[in-house]
Structures are given as C-alpha cells and as structure tokens.
Amino acid sequence: MISKLPRWVEYGSFLLALVAGLVNSIGLLGFKHQSISHLSGTATLLGTGVVNSTFTDVLHLLIILLSFLVGASISGYFLRNGALKLGRNYSSLLSLEAIFLIASIYFLTRDSLYGHYLASAACGLQNALASTYSGAVIRTTHVTGIFTDLGIMIGTKLRGEPFDKRKALLFILIIIGFVFGGVLGAYSFSVFKFQALFIPAGICLMLAVCYSIYNAKVRS
C-alpha cells in the first residue's frame, strides 16, 4: 500500500514536478514555443509537420522525441525496474539530470539546437525515475495521467468504494508542483532567459544530496 511508503515520496514528487513545470514553461517560452517535459504535443507537431513543415523542422521534432527516449533509457538501464526502492542510485541519476540541464544552458545561449535535445533527455531521465508506487503509476513531467487517476479515484469514491487519501494527496502535490513550476519558470525566464534553467538543475542537485544523506542514515 502507498500508505506504507516514507514521507519523502511526497516531498520528492512535488519537487520533481516543480522541476518539470519549470523546464516545460521555459520550453514553451523559449524552445520554439514547444513543450519539452512531455511528448504528446511534440508528437502531434511532428505528425502535422510532415504535411505542413520543412524537413529540418520535422527532423528537429523527431530528435526531441528520441532525446527523451534516450534519457528514459538511461534511467531504465540503471534502475532495472520501475518500483520505488531505497538504496537505488537515484542520486547519480538526479545529478546527471542536472548536468544535462546545465549543458543545455550552454548550447541554448548560443542558439544551438543541442540545448533542446539535452533538456528533453533530462526530462526523459526524470520521468523514468518517478516510477510505480504500490500500483500507482507516477509521472512527474506531465499531469494528464495524474488528473485521470485522480478522477477515477473520485468516481470510485462516489460509487461507495474506499478512498486512498494519501494517494490522492500525492497526486494533488504533483499537480500543484507542476503548476507552481510553470509560474516560477515564466517569471525566471523573463528575468534570466535560459540561465533560469540553473534553478531546476540546482533543485536536482539538492535532491541528490538529500537522498544520499537520507540513504546513508537509514543504512547506518
């Protein structure tokens, strides 16, 4: 049951959703005005681009999709399966996400498309980090599935079935984190432009350090 999971699950999910909201809002404002933390819109643009856009634009969108896939593959290789488990190398993967984001700043400030691809890979890596919690599929880089699952829970409650309050709280925290990340991302982009990506990169590094400390204490 999700009620048996440690409280850091909620805190970590909120902060990861905040990171994704930040990156996505900066993507919408600066990466050719396209989403970067999830792929539904990008895949649609790819489909319409085959008819309405140039080969270069279509190739760019395709590489965005593949970059996300590469990032998720990196997490998949090191985590082996999606279940949350203390002791896994989350710290290194969070640090790698931060490196991807910082590297993307270097390229984006030079108008290089490599920055887009690195940011997409960072989001793919993060989305694979947020795994399966007691049967609940948690994705912190987009909220479509979260809203769907929360709606199903409300519907089953209205039918008279038990309502998992902690799972609902987790979903709500992810939604709030993603939205607040969008607000923070819009403001920070207006002030710092692509340098604003240092904020989500810093959050990832902070999470990596905190997780390492927590893991060491639990194992000592």
Secondary structure, DSSP 8 states (H G I E B T S, - for coil): -GGGS-THHHHHHHHHHHHHHHHHHHHHHHSTT---S-SHHHHHHHHHHHHHS-HHHHHHHHHHHHHHHHHHHHHHHHH-SSB--TTSSHHHHHHHHHHHHHHHHHHHTTT-THHHHHHHHHHHHHHHHS-EETTEE--SS--HHHHHHHHHHHHHHHTT----HHHHHHHHHHHHHHHHHHHHHHHHHHHHGGGGGHHHHHHHHHHHHHHHHHHHHHH-
